[in-house]
């Protein structure tokens, strides 16, 4: 299944209509701009800081989170970004599969626990 950065999987991101704490996820246009901004930053630490600032103020879908996590090569940095984003994922149950983005099983397990805790 090809993911379209504008509209989600097959033209529809199921999280787009969901809310968390009364907040909707970023719309496609906003998310596309955010993703492009992150891609333009070549320093991973600077990219992490930028991502965390935006993720603290905005909500996102599990599919959007997956695209953001893919931008981080360092597994510790990737987990740090996930920790900031987790409370703002509108459909955290759909984000559990992103645990495969970590080769380190301890980090992968920590990510699953983090996302599972968001569903309580």
C-alpha positions as CSV (number, residue, x, y, z in Angstrom):
1,X,0.0,0.0,0.0
2,X,1.5,3.3,-1.0
3,X,1.2,6.2,1.4
4,X,0.3,9.5,-0.1
5,X,1.7,12.3,2.1
6,X,-1.3,14.5,1.3
7,X,-4.2,12.1,2.0
8,X,-3.0,9.1,3.8
9,X,-3.2,5.5,2.8
10,X,-5.1,5.0,-0.5
11,X,-6.3,8.6,-0.3
12,X,-7.7,8.3,3.2
13,X,-6.0,8.4,6.6
14,X,-8.5,6.9,9.0
15,X,-7.2,9.0,11.8
16,X,-8.2,12.3,10.1
17,X,-11.7,12.1,11.4
18,X,-10.7,11.2,15.0
19,X,-10.0,13.5,17.9
20,X,-8.1,13.2,21.1
21,X,-8.9,15.6,24.0
22,X,-11.2,17.4,21.5
23,X,-8.3,18.0,19.0
24,X,-8.1,16.8,15.4
25,X,-4.9,15.8,13.8
26,X,-3.0,18.1,11.5
27,X,-4.8,18.5,8.1
28,X,-3.0,17.2,5.0
29,X,-1.7,20.6,3.9
30,X,-0.3,21.5,7.3
31,X,1.3,18.1,7.7
32,X,2.8,18.2,4.2
33,X,4.5,21.6,5.1
34,X,5.7,20.3,8.4
35,X,7.2,17.1,6.8
36,X,8.9,19.2,4.1
37,X,10.4,21.5,6.8
38,X,11.8,18.5,8.7
39,X,13.2,16.9,5.5
40,X,15.0,20.2,4.7
41,X,16.9,20.0,8.1
42,X,20.0,17.9,7.6
43,X,21.2,17.9,11.2
44,X,19.3,15.2,13.1
45,X,19.5,17.0,16.5
46,X,18.1,20.2,14.9
47,X,15.4,18.2,13.2
48,X,14.5,16.5,16.5
49,X,14.2,19.9,18.2
50,X,12.0,21.2,15.4
51,X,9.8,18.2,15.4
52,X,9.4,18.2,19.2
53,X,8.4,21.9,19.2
54,X,5.6,21.3,16.7
55,X,4.5,17.9,18.1
56,X,4.0,19.5,21.6
57,X,1.4,21.9,20.1
58,X,-0.3,19.7,17.4
59,X,-2.1,16.4,17.2
60,X,-1.3,13.8,14.5
61,X,-2.5,10.5,13.2
62,X,-0.6,7.2,13.5
63,X,0.2,7.3,9.8
64,X,1.6,10.8,10.1
65,X,3.7,9.7,13.1
66,X,5.2,6.9,11.0
67,X,6.4,9.3,8.3
68,X,8.0,11.5,11.0
69,X,9.7,8.6,12.7
70,X,11.2,7.5,9.3
71,X,13.2,10.8,9.2
72,X,15.3,9.8,12.2
73,X,18.2,7.4,11.7
74,X,19.3,7.3,15.3
75,X,17.1,5.0,17.2
76,X,17.4,6.9,20.5
77,X,16.4,10.1,18.8
78,X,13.5,8.4,17.1
79,X,12.3,7.1,20.5
80,X,12.6,10.6,22.0
81,X,10.5,12.0,19.2
82,X,7.9,9.2,19.7
83,X,7.7,10.0,23.4
84,X,6.9,13.7,22.7
85,X,4.4,12.8,20.0
86,X,2.6,9.9,21.8
87,X,0.2,12.0,23.9
88,X,-0.9,13.8,20.7
89,X,-1.6,10.7,18.5
90,X,-5.3,10.6,17.8
91,X,-5.4,6.9,17.1
92,X,-2.5,5.4,19.1
93,X,-3.8,1.8,18.6
94,X,-2.9,2.2,14.9
95,X,0.6,3.3,15.8
96,X,1.6,0.0,17.5
97,X,3.0,-1.4,14.2
98,X,5.6,1.3,14.1
99,X,7.5,-0.7,16.7
100,X,9.2,-2.4,13.7
101,X,11.1,0.8,13.0
102,X,13.5,-0.1,15.8
103,X,16.2,-2.8,15.4
104,X,16.9,-2.6,19.2
105,X,14.3,-4.8,20.8
106,X,14.4,-2.9,24.1
107,X,13.6,0.3,22.3
108,X,10.9,-1.4,20.3
109,X,9.3,-2.8,23.5
110,X,9.5,0.7,25.1
111,X,7.7,2.2,22.1
112,X,4.9,-0.5,22.3
113,X,4.5,0.2,26.0
114,X,4.4,3.9,25.3
115,X,1.7,3.6,22.7
116,X,-0.3,1.0,24.7
117,X,-0.4,3.5,27.6
118,X,-2.0,6.1,25.4
119,X,-5.0,3.9,25.0
120,X,-5.9,3.8,28.7
